[in-house]
Amino acid sequence: MDANHLEVIVSELNDGARLELVGRMDFSSVTKFRAAMIKASQKEWPNVVVDCARLEYIDSSAMGNLLFWRGKLEEHQRAITLANCNGPVLKALRIGGFHKLFEMQ
């Protein structure tokens, strides 16, 4: 996997979708996340869980994208949850105040 690679693995849950992020989510790779979120929003799943267990890095453009999708889903009474955030990803999210804006598991 190259340094700018992001893989998004989408699986269906009983009440929504799980998007597992693998690698680095930054300006150059956030389009893969956006494409997965577009598919998830079209399926009208009530809940989307973004699993960050294997996410190594996140930058401000990717964090902005998370905020965008939070707003889009909430417009339709749907939820987005950040799960398994750790290391530098958790640190960046906490600095950005995301633990106050998102449900985090």
N, C-alpha and C positions, 0 to 999 in steps of 0.2 A: 504494500500500500504506500503510495507516495505521500509526501508531507501535506498536501492540500486535499487529500481524498476524504470524502464523506460517503458513507453507505447508509441508506435508510431502509430498514427492514420493517415492512408493514404486516401486522397480523391482526386478525379480527378477535375481539373479546365478546363476552356475552352482552355487554352494554356499550360497545364502542370499538375503538381501534387502539392498537399499541404501535407506536413508531419507535423502533430501536435505532438510536443514532450511534454509528461506529466511526471513529476517526476524529476529524477536526471540522467544526462548523464555523466558517468565516465567510468573508465577503466573496471569495472565489468559489465556495462550495454550497452556499446557502440555497442556490436554485434547486438542488435536489430535495432539500427539506420543503421548500415552497411547493414543489410538484407533488410531493406526498400529501401535504396538507390540502391542496386543491382536491385531490382524489378523496381524501377523508371527508372534506366538507360536502362534496357532491353526494356521498353516500348517506349523508345526514345522520351519522353516528352521534348519539347524544354525548358521549364522552371520548376524549382523545387523551391517551397517556403517552407522554414523550419520555421514553426510557433513556436516561443519560449514563447508565452504568459503564458503557464502553466509549463514551465521548471523552476525548482527551483534551479538547480545547474549544473555547467559544469566544468570539469577539463581539464587539458592540453592534456590528451590523446584524449578526445572527440573533443577538438578544433583542434587537429592535424587531426582527422578524417574529420572534416569539410573542412580543407585545402586540404586534399587528394581528396575529392569529387569535390571541386571547380575545381581543376586541371583536373580531369577526364572529367567533363562536358564541360569545356572550350575547351578541345582537339577536341570536336565534335560540337563546336559552340553552346553550350547550356549554360543556366545560372542557377545559384543558388542564392537565395535571403534569407536573414535572416529577419524575421518579428516579430514584437511585443516583442522584447527583452526588459527586464526590470530588475530592482533590481540587485542582485548579478551576474546574468548572463550577463546583459549589462555591468556591471563594469568589469567583467573578459574579455569580448570580446574587450572592449575599451583598457584595459591595454595591451592586446595582439595585438592591432592595427588592429583588424578585421573590424572596421568601415572604414578603408582605403582599405581593400581587397575585401570586400563584399558590394553589394548593401544592405542597411538596411532600412526597412520600419517601 
